[in-house]
C-alpha cells in the first residue's frame, strides 16, 4: 500500500539539534512517522500493511523532488537543500 499525504510541520528552537543550523533529517523523519502512525489514515488502513512501519518506510523529498536518503540522516536540513519555510514531500 502506498499513501501520500501533506503535513505542515514547524519546530521550535528548543527541539533544534543546533541553535544556528536547526535540526537534522533523522529528527524530521521520526516526527513525520510518529504523525502518520497516530493518524486516522493509518488507523483505518493498518490491516493493509503487511509489516510494522518504521523509519525506513518514511521517504522524504526536497522541493526539487530529490530523495533525502538515509546517508544524510545526520545532516542538518539547511545543508541538504531544505530551507526554512520550504515544503518537503
C-alpha positions in Angstrom: 0.0 0.0 0.0 1.2 3.5 -0.8 -0.1 6.5 0.9 0.9 10.1 0.2 0.0 12.9 2.4 0.6 16.6 3.1 1.6 17.8 6.5 2.7 21.2 7.7 5.3 20.9 10.4 7.1 23.6 12.3 9.7 23.1 15.0 10.6 25.5 17.8 14.2 26.3 18.7 14.0 24.2 21.9 14.0 21.0 19.7 16.8 22.0 17.4 19.9 20.0 17.5 21.9 23.2 17.0 20.6 26.7 17.6 22.3 28.0 14.4 21.7 25.1 12.0 18.4 23.8 13.2 17.6 20.1 13.2 18.5 17.0 11.1 16.8 14.7 8.7 16.5 11.8 11.1 14.6 14.0 13.6 12.2 15.2 10.8 11.7 11.6 9.5 10.9 10.5 13.1 8.3 13.3 13.5 6.6 12.5 10.2 6.5 8.8 11.1 5.0 9.5 14.5 2.4 11.7 13.0 1.5 9.1 10.4 1.2 6.3 13.0 -1.1 8.4 15.1 -3.3 9.4 12.1 -6.7 8.3 11.2 -5.4 7.2 7.7 -3.2 4.6 9.3 -5.7 3.6 11.9 -8.3 2.9 9.3 -5.9 1.1 6.9 -3.4 -0.7 9.2 -4.8 -4.1 8.2 -3.5 -3.4 4.7 0.1 -3.1 5.9 2.0 -6.4 6.0 4.7 -5.3 8.4 5.3 -2.8 11.1 6.2 0.6 9.7 9.5 2.1 10.7 11.9 4.9 9.8 13.0 3.0 6.7 9.5 3.4 5.3 9.3 7.2 5.6 10.6 8.6 2.4 11.1 12.4 2.2 11.9 14.5 -0.8 13.1 18.1 -1.0 11.2 20.7 -3.1 13.1 19.7 -6.2 11.8 16.1 -5.9 15.2 14.7 -4.8 15.1 11.8 -2.3 16.6 12.7 1.0 18.2 9.4 1.7 19.5 7.6 4.8 23.1 8.6 4.1 22.1 12.1 5.0 20.3 11.3 8.3 22.6 13.3 10.5 22.9 16.2 8.2 21.2 19.5 9.2 18.3 20.3 6.9 19.8 23.5 5.8 22.8 21.5 4.4 20.7 19.2 2.3 18.8 21.9 0.3 15.9 22.2 2.8 15.4 25.8 3.9 13.0 27.3 6.4 9.5 27.5 5.0 10.1 25.1 2.2 7.9 22.1 1.5 9.2 18.5 1.8 7.3 15.8 0.0 
